[in-house]
Amino acid sequence: MTRALATPIPVIDFRRHRMVLHWQTQDGTWTPSDEAVAIVHGIAMIRGTPPNVCLYALDGRLRLQIGLAQFALAENSPRIRCFADPASLGLRRKFIVESSTSGVLYRLAYWPGRGPDFFRWLAFKAQDPDWRAAAGRRWTEGVPADALRGG
């Protein structure tokens, strides 16, 4: 777990690519940005039902926040997976965040939408320890929103 910041972090919304949010790490909520923001430090998945999910960088390291729970992403931990649920004949997906020492930290079964899938994108990217490290450094400094959208 990581510490919460009192200062909001500018991030982009995964689905509404032109929307910049101020992510509140203390409670896993967000507010829309009323001003144009040149750089962002992460990307959030805002859903109709809680919890909201945000991947952001701080102090050179990526951090995953799901509701109030916060996890620092080290080289290979926590492990993040997303796969088709065989019990639903592959129609539903499962997203799992797990630790080698603590077991399952978060689990979500969901129906994928028509557009890009944030949870699949996150699981795919997080498999690469080099990406975790590079993104942590780059995103801490801040990147243009368009650059972050591309991965």
C-alpha positions in Angstrom: 0.0 0.0 0.0 1.1 3.6 -0.6 0.5 6.8 1.0 -2.3 9.1 -0.1 -1.6 12.7 -1.3 -3.5 15.7 -0.3 -2.8 17.3 -3.8 -5.0 16.1 -6.7 -3.1 14.5 -9.6 -4.1 15.4 -13.2 -4.9 12.3 -15.2 -6.8 11.5 -18.3 -10.1 9.6 -18.5 -9.6 6.3 -20.4 -12.9 6.5 -22.2 -13.4 10.2 -22.7 -10.0 10.9 -24.1 -10.3 14.7 -24.1 -11.3 14.8 -20.5 -8.7 15.6 -17.8 -9.5 14.7 -14.2 -8.1 15.7 -10.9 -7.6 12.4 -9.1 -8.0 12.5 -5.3 -5.8 9.8 -3.8 -7.2 10.2 -0.3 -10.5 8.7 -1.3 -10.2 7.4 -4.8 -12.5 10.0 -6.3 -12.1 12.6 -9.0 -13.3 16.0 -10.2 -13.3 17.3 -13.7 -10.6 19.8 -14.7 -12.0 23.2 -15.4 -8.8 24.3 -17.1 -6.6 23.0 -19.9 -3.8 20.8 -18.5 -0.7 20.5 -20.6 0.7 17.3 -18.9 -0.8 14.5 -16.9 0.5 11.8 -14.6 -1.8 8.9 -15.1 -5.0 7.5 -16.6 -8.3 6.7 -14.8 -11.2 4.4 -15.5 -14.3 6.1 -14.3 -17.3 3.8 -14.0 -20.9 4.2 -13.1 -20.5 2.1 -10.0 -17.6 2.4 -7.6 -14.8 1.8 -7.2 -13.0 4.0 -9.7 -9.6 2.9 -10.8 -6.5 5.0 -11.5 -3.0 4.2 -12.6 -0.7 7.2 -11.9 3.0 7.8 -11.2 4.6 9.4 -8.2 8.2 9.5 -7.2 9.3 7.5 -10.2 6.9 4.6 -9.6 3.6 3.6 -11.0 0.8 3.3 -8.5 -2.6 1.5 -8.9 -5.5 2.8 -6.9 -8.8 1.0 -6.8 -11.2 2.9 -4.5 -9.3 3.5 -1.3 -6.8 0.7 -1.9 -3.4 1.7 -3.3 -0.7 -0.5 -4.6 2.9 0.4 -5.7 3.8 -1.5 -8.9 7.2 -3.0 -8.5 9.0 -4.9 -11.2 6.7 -7.9 -11.2 4.4 -7.3 -8.2 1.6 -7.1 -7.8 0.6 -9.4 -10.6 -2.2 -8.0 -12.7 -4.3 -10.4 -14.9 -7.3 -10.0 -17.2 -8.9 -13.0 -18.9 -12.1 -14.4 -20.4 -14.1 -16.2 -17.7 -14.6 -19.8 -18.9 -17.7 -20.2 -16.6 -19.5 -17.6 -18.8 -18.3 -19.2 -22.1 -15.8 -16.3 -22.4 -18.5 -13.6 -22.4 -17.5 -12.0 -19.1 -14.0 -11.1 -18.1 -12.1 -11.3 -14.8 -9.6 -8.7 -13.7 -7.4 -9.8 -10.8 -4.7 -8.0 -8.8 -2.7 -10.4 -6.6 0.4 -10.5 -4.5 2.7 -13.5 -4.1 2.6 -13.0 -0.4 -1.0 -11.7 0.3 -3.0 -13.5 -2.4 -5.8 -11.8 -4.2 -5.9 -8.0 -3.5 -8.7 -7.1 -5.8 -11.0 -9.1 -8.1 -13.6 -7.9 -10.6 -15.9 -9.8 -13.0 -17.3 -7.6 -15.7 -19.0 -7.5 -19.0 -16.7 -5.9 -21.6 -18.1 -2.9 -23.5 -17.8 -2.2 -27.1 -14.8 0.1 -27.0 -11.3 -0.3 -25.7 -11.0 -2.3 -22.5 -9.1 -0.5 -19.7 -8.6 -3.6 -17.6 -7.2 -5.6 -20.5 -5.0 -2.7 -21.5 -3.7 -2.4 -17.9 -3.0 -6.1 -17.5 -1.2 -6.3 -20.9 1.0 -3.3 -20.2 1.7 -4.3 -16.6 3.1 -7.7 -17.7 6.2 -5.9 -18.9 8.6 -4.9 -16.0 10.5 -2.5 -18.3 7.2 -0.7 -19.2 6.4 -0.4 -15.5 9.7 1.2 -14.8 9.8 3.5 -17.8 6.2 4.6 -17.4 6.8 5.3 -13.7 9.7 7.6 -14.5 8.1 9.3 -17.5 4.6 9.8 -15.9 6.1 11.2 -12.7 7.6 14.0 -14.8 4.4 14.4 -16.6 3.5 13.6 -20.2 1.2 15.2 -22.8 -2.2 13.5 -22.6 -1.9 12.4 -26.2 1.3 10.6 -25.5 -0.1 8.7 -22.6 -3.2 7.6 -24.6 -0.9 5.7 -26.9 0.6 3.7 -24.0 
